[in-house]
Amino acid sequence: MSVPVRVTILGSGVLLPDDTRRSAAHLVEGADFSLLMDCGSGALHGMDRFQKPWRGLTHLAITHFHTDHFGDLAPLLWALHHGIPGGRDEPLVLLGPPGFNRILGALAAAHGDFVLAPGFPLEIVELERNGRWDDPRGRFALRTHPARHTPEAVALRLEVEGVRPHDGLSIGYTGDTGPDLDLGAFFQGVGLLVAECAVADPTELEIHLSPRSAAALAQVAEPALLVLTHLYPELDPDRLPDLLAREGYTGRVLTGRDGLTLTVGPGRVEVPPGDASTPNQN
């Protein structure tokens, strides 16, 4: 069987100042890997705040190039370069959407050579918008799907295989996206789906989800647990699960918060006792 992984929401908010909800960052810790999905402003200090081993990161995946999703990439590389006594030997794999090499070059020009030469092996992978990348050591596979947000934006589906069929686990992350039922099909059957829900209804915004469009996506995806993040201040976090239920979604829903850690195993997602998932508690 596959070993359960832990998923920690490091940033459940946006760029607007809110000391309780920082920008997008989600840490996935497996038996032999540590993957950060997005690295928005505040992610580096958030890992320390929530006692996460930032020095042990093995992979970092970026969904798109807005500051609230990759603004802490250069600071993280600086910290890994200067903040490990004796230096680091473990390679770091950086994964990003089309244009990633160009963006890294611009960051190096702005911040310094450490971005591309941090003093340890750095592997840069430019993902296809609709494709699959397999970790060479077999730790997981990362599938991508276009997201309706920016020309390069991708959504991510992480898959960890088990020893036997049906023992694997999967985690979906929308990044930023507008309404797209094809994206719901891409996430179909994931154990955990971390989905943005940025704006309130009614909305004509086509590059973010609202409770109505998040409910529609989740109805197609049918995750074991839906966790909503990337909330603008106009949304009341406590009301979100009820708003999705009113739109017809009857699965388990939890509003994410900074520091929330979930355990994902084959066919199950464990929620901390103090964080009720609604409306279905089973």
C-alpha positions as a Markdown table, in Angstrom:
| # | Residue | x | y | z |
|---|---|---|---|---|
| 1 | Met | 0.0 | 0.0 | 0.0 |
| 2 | Ser | 1.1 | 3.6 | -0.5 |
| 3 | Val | 2.1 | 5.5 | 2.6 |
| 4 | Pro | -0.2 | 8.4 | 3.6 |
| 5 | Val | 1.0 | 11.9 | 2.8 |
| 6 | Arg | 0.4 | 15.1 | 4.8 |
| 7 | Val | -0.8 | 18.2 | 3.1 |
| 8 | Thr | -0.4 | 21.6 | 4.8 |
| 9 | Ile | -2.1 | 24.8 | 3.7 |
| 10 | Leu | 0.6 | 27.4 | 4.2 |
| 11 | Gly | -1.3 | 30.2 | 2.5 |
| 12 | Ser | -5.0 | 30.3 | 2.0 |
| 13 | Gly | -5.4 | 34.0 | 1.0 |
| 14 | Val | -4.3 | 36.5 | -1.6 |
| 15 | Leu | -1.9 | 39.4 | -1.9 |
| 16 | Leu | -4.1 | 41.8 | 0.2 |
| 17 | Pro | -2.7 | 42.2 | 3.7 |
| 18 | Asp | -4.1 | 39.6 | 6.1 |
| 19 | Asp | -1.9 | 38.2 | 8.8 |
| 20 | Thr | -4.1 | 35.1 | 9.1 |
| 21 | Arg | -4.2 | 34.3 | 5.4 |
| 22 | Arg | -1.1 | 34.6 | 3.4 |
| 23 | Ser | -0.6 | 34.0 | -0.4 |
| 24 | Ala | -0.9 | 30.6 | -2.0 |
| 25 | Ala | 1.4 | 27.8 | -0.9 |
| 26 | His | 0.7 | 24.1 | -0.2 |
| 27 | Leu | 3.1 | 21.6 | 1.2 |
| 28 | Val | 2.8 | 17.9 | 0.4 |
| 29 | Glu | 5.0 | 15.6 | 2.5 |
| 30 | Gly | 5.5 | 12.0 | 1.5 |
| 31 | Ala | 7.7 | 9.2 | 2.8 |
| 32 | Asp | 10.6 | 10.3 | 0.7 |
| 33 | Phe | 9.6 | 13.6 | -0.9 |
| 34 | Ser | 8.6 | 17.1 | 0.1 |
| 35 | Leu | 6.8 | 19.0 | -2.6 |
| 36 | Leu | 5.7 | 22.7 | -2.4 |
| 37 | Met | 2.8 | 23.6 | -4.7 |
| 38 | Asp | 3.1 | 27.3 | -5.4 |
| 39 | Cys | 5.4 | 29.6 | -3.4 |
| 40 | Gly | 3.5 | 32.9 | -2.9 |
| 41 | Ser | 4.5 | 35.8 | -0.7 |
| 42 | Gly | 4.9 | 34.5 | 2.9 |
| 43 | Ala | 5.5 | 30.9 | 2.0 |
| 44 | Leu | 9.1 | 30.7 | 3.3 |
| 45 | His | 8.3 | 32.2 | 6.7 |
| 46 | Gly | 5.1 | 30.2 | 6.8 |
| 47 | Met | 7.1 | 26.9 | 6.7 |
| 48 | Asp | 9.0 | 28.1 | 9.7 |
| 49 | Arg | 5.9 | 29.4 | 11.5 |
| 50 | Phe | 4.2 | 26.0 | 11.1 |
| 51 | Gln | 7.4 | 24.0 | 11.9 |
| 52 | Lys | 7.8 | 22.6 | 8.4 |
| 53 | Pro | 11.3 | 21.4 | 7.3 |
| 54 | Trp | 11.9 | 24.0 | 4.5 |
| 55 | Arg | 15.5 | 22.9 | 4.3 |
| 56 | Gly | 14.4 | 19.4 | 3.2 |
| 57 | Leu | 12.3 | 20.4 | 0.2 |
| 58 | Thr | 12.8 | 18.1 | -2.8 |
| 59 | His | 10.4 | 19.6 | -5.3 |
| 60 | Leu | 8.7 | 22.9 | -6.0 |
| 61 | Ala | 5.9 | 23.2 | -8.6 |
| 62 | Ile | 4.6 | 26.6 | -9.8 |
| 63 | Thr | 1.1 | 26.9 | -11.4 |
| 64 | His | 1.6 | 30.4 | -12.9 |
| 65 | Phe | 3.6 | 33.6 | -12.5 |
| 66 | His | 1.5 | 35.9 | -10.5 |
| 67 | Thr | 3.3 | 37.2 | -7.3 |
| 68 | Asp | 0.8 | 35.6 | -4.9 |
| 69 | His | 1.8 | 32.2 | -6.4 |
| 70 | Phe | 5.6 | 32.4 | -6.9 |
| 71 | Gly | 6.7 | 35.6 | -5.2 |
| 72 | Asp | 8.8 | 33.7 | -2.5 |
| 73 | Leu | 10.7 | 31.6 | -5.1 |
| 74 | Ala | 13.8 | 33.8 | -5.0 |
| 75 | Pro | 13.8 | 34.2 | -1.2 |
| 76 | Leu | 13.4 | 30.4 | -0.8 |
| 77 | Leu | 16.4 | 29.7 | -3.1 |
| 78 | Trp | 18.4 | 32.4 | -1.2 |
| 79 | Ala | 17.6 | 30.7 | 2.1 |
| 80 | Leu | 18.5 | 27.2 | 0.8 |
| 81 | His | 21.8 | 28.8 | -0.5 |
| 82 | His | 22.7 | 30.6 | 2.7 |
| 83 | Gly | 20.7 | 29.0 | 5.5 |
| 84 | Ile | 22.0 | 25.4 | 5.6 |
| 85 | Pro | 25.1 | 24.9 | 7.7 |
| 86 | Gly | 27.7 | 23.1 | 5.6 |
| 87 | Gly | 25.6 | 23.6 | 2.5 |
| 88 | Arg | 23.0 | 21.3 | 0.8 |
| 89 | Asp | 23.8 | 18.3 | -1.4 |
| 90 | Glu | 20.2 | 17.1 | -2.2 |
| 91 | Pro | 19.0 | 18.2 | -5.6 |
| 92 | Leu | 16.0 | 20.4 | -5.8 |
| 93 | Val | 13.5 | 20.0 | -8.7 |
| 94 | Leu | 11.8 | 23.1 | -9.9 |
| 95 | Leu | 8.7 | 22.5 | -12.0 |
| 96 | Gly | 6.8 | 25.3 | -13.8 |
| 97 | Pro | 4.5 | 26.0 | -16.7 |
| 98 | Pro | 5.6 | 27.2 | -20.2 |
| 99 | Gly | 8.0 | 30.1 | -19.9 |
| 100 | Phe | 9.5 | 29.0 | -16.6 |
| 101 | Asn | 13.1 | 29.1 | -17.9 |
| 102 | Arg | 12.6 | 32.7 | -19.1 |
| 103 | Ile | 11.1 | 33.7 | -15.7 |
| 104 | Leu | 13.9 | 32.1 | -13.8 |
| 105 | Gly | 16.4 | 34.0 | -16.0 |
| 106 | Ala | 14.7 | 37.2 | -15.2 |
| 107 | Leu | 14.7 | 36.4 | -11.5 |
| 108 | Ala | 18.5 | 35.7 | -11.6 |
| 109 | Ala | 19.1 | 39.0 | -13.4 |
| 110 | Ala | 17.1 | 40.9 | -10.8 |
| 111 | His | 18.1 | 39.0 | -7.6 |
| 112 | Gly | 21.5 | 37.4 | -8.3 |
| 113 | Asp | 23.2 | 34.3 | -9.6 |
| 114 | Phe | 22.0 | 32.2 | -6.6 |
| 115 | Val | 18.7 | 31.8 | -8.4 |
| 116 | Leu | 20.2 | 29.5 | -11.0 |
| 117 | Ala | 23.4 | 28.5 | -9.2 |
| 118 | Pro | 22.3 | 28.0 | -5.5 |
| 119 | Gly | 25.3 | 25.8 | -4.6 |
| 120 | Phe | 23.5 | 22.5 | -4.9 |
| 121 | Pro | 22.1 | 20.5 | -7.9 |
| 122 | Leu | 19.1 | 22.3 | -9.5 |
| 123 | Glu | 16.9 | 20.5 | -12.0 |
| 124 | Ile | 14.5 | 22.8 | -13.9 |
| 125 | Val | 11.5 | 21.2 | -15.7 |
| 126 | Glu | 9.2 | 23.2 | -17.9 |
| 127 | Leu | 5.9 | 21.4 | -17.8 |
| 128 | Glu | 3.5 | 21.1 | -20.7 |
| 129 | Arg | 0.1 | 22.6 | -20.0 |
| 130 | Asn | -1.6 | 19.3 | -20.7 |
| 131 | Gly | 0.9 | 16.5 | -19.9 |
| 132 | Arg | 2.5 | 14.4 | -17.3 |
| 133 | Trp | 5.9 | 14.4 | -15.5 |
| 134 | Asp | 7.1 | 11.3 | -13.7 |
| 135 | Asp | 9.7 | 11.7 | -10.9 |
| 136 | Pro | 12.8 | 9.8 | -12.0 |
| 137 | Arg | 13.0 | 8.1 | -8.6 |
| 138 | Gly | 9.3 | 6.9 | -8.9 |
| 139 | Arg | 8.1 | 8.9 | -5.9 |
| 140 | Phe | 5.1 | 10.4 | -7.7 |
| 141 | Ala | 3.7 | 11.6 | -11.0 |
| 142 | Leu | 2.5 | 15.1 | -11.7 |
| 143 | Arg | -0.2 | 15.6 | -14.3 |
| 144 | Thr | -1.1 | 19.0 | -15.6 |
| 145 | His | -4.2 | 20.6 | -17.2 |
| 146 | Pro | -4.7 | 24.1 | -18.6 |
| 147 | Ala | -6.3 | 26.5 | -16.1 |
| 148 | Arg | -8.4 | 29.5 | -17.2 |
| 149 | His | -6.4 | 32.2 | -15.6 |
| 150 | Thr | -3.3 | 33.3 | -17.5 |
| 151 | Pro | -1.8 | 32.0 | -20.8 |
| 152 | Glu | 0.6 | 29.7 | -19.0 |
| 153 | Ala | -1.5 | 28.7 | -16.0 |
| 154 | Val | -1.8 | 25.0 | -15.1 |
| 155 | Ala | -3.7 | 22.9 | -12.6 |
| 156 | Leu | -1.9 | 20.0 | -10.9 |
| 157 | Arg | -2.8 | 16.5 | -10.1 |
| 158 | Leu | -0.4 | 14.6 | -7.9 |
| 159 | Glu | -0.5 | 10.8 | -8.0 |
| 160 | Val | 1.3 | 8.4 | -5.7 |
| 161 | Glu | 1.1 | 4.8 | -6.7 |
| 162 | Gly | 0.6 | 1.9 | -4.3 |
| 163 | Val | 2.2 | -1.5 | -4.3 |
| 164 | Arg | -1.2 | -3.0 | -5.3 |
| 165 | Pro | -3.9 | -1.7 | -7.6 |
| 166 | His | -6.2 | 0.8 | -6.0 |
| 167 | Asp | -3.8 | 1.4 | -3.2 |
| 168 | Gly | -2.6 | 4.7 | -4.7 |
| 169 | Leu | -3.6 | 8.2 | -3.7 |
| 170 | Ser | -4.2 | 11.4 | -5.6 |
| 171 | Ile | -4.3 | 15.1 | -4.7 |
| 172 | Gly | -5.6 | 17.9 | -6.9 |
| 173 | Tyr | -4.8 | 21.6 | -6.9 |
| 174 | Thr | -6.5 | 24.1 | -9.1 |
| 175 | Gly | -4.1 | 26.9 | -8.8 |
| 176 | Asp | -6.1 | 29.9 | -10.1 |
| 177 | Thr | -8.7 | 29.2 | -12.6 |
| 178 | Gly | -12.1 | 30.3 | -14.0 |
| 179 | Pro | -15.1 | 28.0 | -14.4 |
| 180 | Asp | -14.2 | 24.9 | -16.4 |
| 181 | Leu | -16.0 | 21.5 | -16.1 |
| 182 | Asp | -13.2 | 19.9 | -18.1 |
| 183 | Leu | -11.0 | 20.7 | -15.2 |
| 184 | Gly | -13.5 | 18.9 | -12.9 |
| 185 | Ala | -13.2 | 15.8 | -15.1 |
| 186 | Phe | -9.4 | 16.1 | -14.8 |
| 187 | Phe | -9.7 | 15.9 | -11.0 |
| 188 | Gln | -12.3 | 13.1 | -11.1 |
| 189 | Gly | -11.9 | 10.8 | -8.1 |
| 190 | Val | -9.0 | 12.6 | -6.3 |
| 191 | Gly | -8.8 | 12.0 | -2.6 |
| 192 | Leu | -8.2 | 15.7 | -1.8 |
| 193 | Leu | -9.0 | 18.6 | -4.0 |
| 194 | Val | -7.6 | 22.0 | -3.0 |
| 195 | Ala | -9.6 | 24.5 | -5.0 |
| 196 | Glu | -9.6 | 28.3 | -5.2 |
| 197 | Cys | -12.8 | 30.1 | -4.4 |
| 198 | Ala | -11.9 | 33.7 | -4.7 |
| 199 | Val | -15.0 | 35.7 | -5.4 |
| 200 | Ala | -18.6 | 35.9 | -4.3 |
| 201 | Asp | -21.7 | 35.3 | -6.4 |
| 202 | Pro | -23.0 | 36.8 | -8.6 |
| 203 | Thr | -19.9 | 37.4 | -10.7 |
| 204 | Glu | -18.9 | 37.8 | -14.3 |
| 205 | Leu | -15.3 | 37.2 | -13.6 |
| 206 | Glu | -13.9 | 34.4 | -15.8 |
| 207 | Ile | -10.5 | 33.9 | -14.3 |
| 208 | His | -11.6 | 32.9 | -10.7 |
| 209 | Leu | -14.0 | 30.5 | -9.1 |
| 210 | Ser | -17.0 | 31.5 | -6.9 |
| 211 | Pro | -19.1 | 29.3 | -4.7 |
| 212 | Arg | -21.4 | 28.5 | -7.6 |
| 213 | Ser | -18.6 | 27.6 | -10.0 |
| 214 | Ala | -16.6 | 25.8 | -7.4 |
| 215 | Ala | -19.6 | 23.7 | -6.6 |
| 216 | Ala | -20.1 | 22.8 | -10.3 |
| 217 | Leu | -16.5 | 21.8 | -10.6 |
| 218 | Ala | -16.6 | 19.7 | -7.5 |
| 219 | Gln | -19.8 | 17.9 | -8.6 |
| 220 | Val | -17.9 | 16.6 | -11.6 |
| 221 | Ala | -14.6 | 15.9 | -9.7 |
| 222 | Glu | -16.3 | 14.1 | -6.7 |
| 223 | Pro | -13.3 | 14.4 | -4.4 |
| 224 | Ala | -13.3 | 12.6 | -1.0 |
| 225 | Leu | -12.7 | 16.1 | 0.5 |
| 226 | Leu | -12.9 | 19.6 | -1.1 |
| 227 | Val | -10.8 | 22.3 | 0.6 |
| 228 | Leu | -11.4 | 25.9 | -0.5 |
| 229 | Thr | -8.6 | 28.4 | -0.5 |
| 230 | His | -7.5 | 31.7 | -2.1 |
| 231 | Leu | -10.3 | 33.7 | -0.5 |
| 232 | Tyr | -10.8 | 37.4 | -1.0 |
| 233 | Pro | -12.1 | 39.4 | 2.0 |
| 234 | Glu | -15.6 | 39.7 | 0.5 |
| 235 | Leu | -16.1 | 36.0 | 1.3 |
| 236 | Asp | -17.0 | 34.8 | 4.8 |
| 237 | Pro | -15.0 | 31.6 | 5.4 |
| 238 | Asp | -17.5 | 30.2 | 7.8 |
| 239 | Arg | -20.3 | 30.4 | 5.2 |
| 240 | Leu | -18.6 | 28.9 | 2.3 |
| 241 | Pro | -19.5 | 25.2 | 2.9 |
| 242 | Asp | -23.2 | 26.2 | 3.2 |
| 243 | Leu | -23.0 | 28.3 | 0.0 |
| 244 | Leu | -21.7 | 25.3 | -1.9 |
| 245 | Ala | -24.4 | 23.1 | -0.5 |
| 246 | Arg | -27.1 | 25.6 | -1.6 |
| 247 | Glu | -25.6 | 25.3 | -5.1 |
| 248 | Gly | -26.2 | 21.5 | -5.0 |
| 249 | Tyr | -22.8 | 20.2 | -3.8 |
| 250 | Thr | -23.3 | 17.5 | -1.1 |
| 251 | Gly | -19.7 | 16.3 | -0.7 |
| 252 | Arg | -17.4 | 17.0 | 2.2 |
| 253 | Val | -16.3 | 20.6 | 2.2 |
| 254 | Leu | -13.8 | 22.4 | 4.4 |
| 255 | Thr | -12.7 | 26.0 | 4.2 |
| 256 | Gly | -8.9 | 26.1 | 4.3 |
| 257 | Arg | -6.8 | 28.1 | 6.8 |
| 258 | Asp | -3.2 | 28.7 | 7.1 |
| 259 | Gly | -1.6 | 25.9 | 9.1 |
| 260 | Leu | -4.2 | 23.3 | 8.4 |
| 261 | Thr | -2.7 | 19.9 | 7.9 |
| 262 | Leu | -4.6 | 17.0 | 6.4 |
| 263 | Thr | -3.6 | 13.3 | 6.1 |
| 264 | Val | -4.3 | 11.7 | 2.7 |
| 265 | Gly | -4.3 | 8.0 | 2.3 |
| 266 | Pro | -5.9 | 5.5 | -0.2 |
| 267 | Gly | -9.6 | 6.3 | -0.2 |
| 268 | Arg | -9.5 | 8.6 | 2.8 |
| 269 | Val | -8.7 | 12.1 | 4.0 |
| 270 | Glu | -8.3 | 12.7 | 7.8 |
| 271 | Val | -9.3 | 16.1 | 9.1 |
| 272 | Pro | -8.0 | 17.5 | 12.4 |
| 273 | Pro | -10.6 | 17.3 | 15.2 |
| 274 | Gly | -11.1 | 21.0 | 15.4 |
| 275 | Asp | -11.8 | 21.4 | 11.7 |
| 276 | Ala | -15.3 | 20.1 | 10.9 |
| 277 | Ser | -15.9 | 19.2 | 7.2 |
| 278 | Thr | -19.4 | 19.9 | 6.1 |
| 279 | Pro | -22.1 | 19.1 | 5.2 |
| 280 | Asn | -21.2 | 15.4 | 5.2 |
| 281 | Gln | -19.2 | 14.3 | 8.2 |
| 282 | Asn | -18.7 | 10.7 | 7.1 |
